[in-house]
Amino acid sequence: MDGILIVDKPKGFTSHDIVDFIRKRFRIKKAGHAGTLDPQSTGVLIILVGKFTKRSKELTGHDKEYEACLTLGITTDTLDGGGRIIKKENPANYNLRQIEDVFGRFLGEIEQTPPMFSALKYKGKRLYALARQGVEVERSPRKVYIYRIKITRFIFPHIYFAVKCSKGTYIRALCADIAEKLGCAGYMSELRRIKSGPFTINQAISLDKLKHLPPQELEEVLTE
């Protein structure tokens, strides 16, 4: 069986958890994903089945679109809601115009330092593994591109926004950098991937539906 399965990943699962479930549930030996989603994040997760695992690099390289929320006043060690709170403060009562001005500074090509809690490697070790040991290493900033970023709702201290970005962009880091420019603590409290390349959330199948899908019917929900 070969193809691409678009899953709407729920919160609380790693991308590997979903791949492992697909393998066991549908008795598939060869499966992988194209583009990791953190446990705290939801939405489009591309699962590659059979010979389509060879297209991992190609499909991981697509632009992505997200819906996210930046919450002001708190910083966590992971930069998202799954981490330990390392700073807490009462943020200034910013108005929407001030926030839009700061968001606008992140359009186009920007430099971004990858978070310590990430799957990148340093001397053969995953950064998140080092971070869990309390070790922090120097990470070189990387250039990424923000094609579009728009605030969709502002309910202080929560800033909801939509963003389209290039591969390799960490929305957690983007939230932290925006908060820093505002002059306060902040973390990514929500993230939902709604598009990866040509694949959208409307094409995605929920984990619950997959749990009840007869194994012989998997091929019917695969795409190319």
C-alpha positions as CSV (number, residue, x, y, z in Angstrom):
1,M,0.0,0.0,0.0
2,D,1.4,3.4,-1.1
3,G,0.2,6.9,-0.7
4,I,-0.1,10.0,1.5
5,L,-2.4,10.2,4.5
6,I,-3.4,13.7,5.8
7,V,-4.1,13.4,9.6
8,D,-5.6,16.1,11.8
9,K,-3.2,15.5,14.7
10,P,-4.8,16.1,18.1
11,K,-3.1,17.7,21.1
12,G,-1.0,15.6,23.4
13,F,0.5,13.3,20.7
14,T,3.9,13.4,19.1
15,S,4.2,13.1,15.4
16,H,6.0,9.7,16.0
17,D,3.0,8.6,18.1
18,I,0.8,9.1,15.1
19,V,3.1,7.2,12.7
20,D,3.4,4.4,15.3
21,F,-0.4,4.1,15.5
22,I,-0.7,4.0,11.7
23,R,1.8,1.2,11.5
24,K,0.2,-0.9,14.1
25,R,-3.5,-0.2,13.3
26,F,-3.1,-0.9,9.6
27,R,-0.2,-3.3,9.7
28,I,2.1,-1.1,7.6
29,K,5.8,-1.7,7.8
30,K,6.9,1.4,6.0
31,A,5.5,4.7,7.2
32,G,6.9,8.1,8.2
33,H,5.9,11.8,8.4
34,A,6.8,14.9,6.6
35,G,7.1,17.9,8.9
36,T,7.0,17.4,12.7
37,L,4.2,18.9,14.8
38,D,5.0,19.3,18.5
39,P,2.8,17.5,21.1
40,Q,1.1,20.8,22.1
41,S,0.2,21.5,18.4
42,T,-2.7,20.2,16.3
43,G,-3.6,20.1,12.6
44,V,-2.1,18.9,9.3
45,L,0.3,16.1,9.7
46,I,1.5,14.4,6.5
47,I,1.9,10.7,6.8
48,L,3.8,8.9,4.1
49,V,3.0,5.3,3.4
50,G,5.1,2.7,1.4
51,K,7.2,4.1,-1.5
52,F,6.0,7.6,-0.7
53,T,8.4,7.7,2.3
54,K,11.0,8.5,-0.4
55,R,9.3,11.9,-0.9
56,S,9.9,13.0,2.7
57,K,12.5,15.7,1.9
58,E,10.4,17.1,-0.9
59,L,7.1,17.3,1.2
60,T,8.8,18.6,4.3
61,G,10.2,21.5,2.3
62,H,6.8,23.0,1.5
63,D,5.6,26.3,2.9
64,K,3.2,26.1,5.9
65,E,0.2,28.0,7.2
66,Y,-0.8,28.2,10.8
67,E,-3.3,29.6,13.2
68,A,-1.7,30.5,16.5
69,C,-2.1,32.4,19.8
70,L,0.6,34.4,21.6
71,T,-0.2,34.9,25.3
72,L,1.6,37.8,27.0
73,G,2.9,37.8,30.5
74,I,4.4,34.3,30.8
75,T,7.6,32.7,29.4
76,T,8.2,29.0,29.4
77,D,11.4,27.0,28.8
78,T,9.9,25.3,25.7
79,L,8.3,28.6,24.5
80,D,4.9,26.8,24.4
81,G,2.2,25.6,26.9
82,G,3.9,22.3,27.5
83,G,6.9,23.8,29.3
84,R,7.9,25.1,32.7
85,I,7.1,28.7,33.6
86,I,10.4,30.6,33.9
87,K,9.0,34.1,34.0
88,K,5.7,35.7,34.9
89,E,4.8,39.4,34.8
90,N,2.0,41.8,34.3
91,P,2.3,43.0,30.7
92,A,1.5,46.6,29.7
93,N,-2.0,47.1,28.4
94,Y,-1.0,47.3,24.7
95,N,-3.5,48.6,22.1
96,L,-4.1,46.8,18.8
97,R,-2.2,49.4,16.8
98,Q,1.0,48.9,18.9
99,I,0.8,45.2,18.4
100,E,0.1,45.4,14.7
101,D,3.1,47.6,14.3
102,V,5.4,45.0,16.0
103,F,3.8,42.1,14.0
104,G,4.5,44.0,10.8
105,R,8.2,44.0,11.5
106,F,8.3,40.3,11.1
107,L,7.2,40.2,7.5
108,G,9.6,39.0,4.9
109,E,13.0,37.4,5.5
110,I,13.9,37.2,9.1
111,E,16.6,35.6,11.2
112,Q,15.4,33.1,13.8
113,T,17.3,31.2,16.5
114,P,16.0,27.6,16.8
115,P,14.6,26.8,20.3
116,M,16.6,24.5,22.6
117,F,13.5,22.3,22.8
118,S,13.6,21.1,19.2
119,A,14.6,18.0,17.2
120,L,17.7,19.6,15.7
121,K,21.0,17.9,16.4
122,Y,24.1,19.2,18.1
123,K,27.1,16.9,17.9
124,G,24.8,14.0,17.3
125,K,22.4,14.7,20.1
126,R,18.9,16.1,19.9
127,L,18.6,19.6,21.3
128,Y,15.6,18.7,23.3
129,A,17.5,15.9,25.0
130,L,20.2,18.3,26.0
131,A,17.6,20.8,27.2
132,R,16.0,18.2,29.5
133,Q,19.5,17.8,31.1
134,G,19.6,21.5,31.7
135,V,22.3,22.0,29.0
136,E,22.0,25.0,26.7
137,V,24.3,25.2,23.6
138,E,24.8,28.0,21.1
139,R,22.5,27.8,18.1
140,S,23.2,29.7,14.9
141,P,20.4,32.0,13.7
142,R,18.7,30.7,10.5
143,K,17.0,32.7,7.8
144,V,13.3,32.0,7.3
145,Y,10.6,33.8,5.4
146,I,7.2,35.1,6.7
147,Y,5.0,35.6,3.7
148,R,1.9,36.7,5.6
149,I,1.1,37.4,9.2
150,K,-2.2,38.9,10.4
151,I,-3.8,39.4,13.8
152,T,-7.3,37.8,13.7
153,R,-8.4,38.5,17.3
154,F,-7.1,40.3,20.3
155,I,-8.5,39.5,23.8
156,F,-5.8,40.8,26.1
157,P,-3.4,39.2,26.9
158,H,-4.1,36.7,24.1
159,I,-3.2,37.6,20.5
160,Y,-4.6,35.3,17.9
161,F,-3.0,35.4,14.5
162,A,-2.6,33.6,11.1
163,V,0.7,33.1,9.5
164,K,2.1,31.7,6.2
165,C,5.8,30.9,6.4
166,S,8.7,29.0,4.9
167,K,9.9,25.6,6.0
168,G,12.0,25.6,9.1
169,T,10.1,28.4,10.8
170,Y,9.4,27.9,14.5
171,I,6.2,29.6,15.5
172,R,7.2,29.2,19.1
173,A,10.3,31.2,18.5
174,L,8.3,33.8,16.4
175,C,6.0,34.3,19.4
176,A,8.9,34.7,21.7
177,D,10.6,37.2,19.4
178,I,7.4,39.2,19.0
179,A,6.9,39.4,22.8
180,E,10.5,40.5,23.2
181,K,9.9,43.3,20.7
182,L,6.8,44.3,22.7
183,G,9.0,44.4,25.7
184,C,7.3,41.7,27.8
185,A,7.2,37.9,28.4
186,G,5.2,35.8,26.1
187,Y,4.7,32.2,24.9
188,M,2.8,30.3,22.2
189,S,-0.3,29.1,23.9
190,E,-2.0,27.6,20.8
191,L,-0.9,26.3,17.4
192,R,-2.8,24.7,14.6
193,R,-1.3,23.9,11.2
194,I,-4.0,24.4,8.6
195,K,-1.9,23.9,5.5
196,S,1.3,22.3,4.4
197,G,2.1,22.7,0.7
198,P,-1.0,21.7,-1.3
199,F,-2.5,19.8,1.7
200,T,-5.1,21.5,3.8
201,I,-7.0,20.8,7.1
202,N,-10.1,20.1,5.1
203,Q,-8.5,17.0,3.6
204,A,-7.4,15.7,7.0
205,I,-8.9,12.8,8.8
206,S,-9.2,12.7,12.6
207,L,-7.4,10.2,14.8
208,D,-10.7,9.1,16.1
209,K,-12.0,8.2,12.6
210,L,-8.8,6.3,11.9
211,K,-9.3,4.3,15.0
212,H,-12.6,3.1,13.7
213,L,-11.6,2.7,10.0
214,P,-11.4,-0.9,8.9
215,P,-7.7,-1.6,7.8
216,Q,-8.9,-2.7,4.4
217,E,-10.4,0.7,3.8
218,L,-7.2,2.7,4.5
219,E,-6.4,2.8,0.8
220,E,-9.6,4.7,0.1
221,V,-8.5,7.7,2.2
222,L,-4.9,7.9,0.8
223,T,-4.0,10.6,-1.7
224,E,-1.0,11.2,-3.9
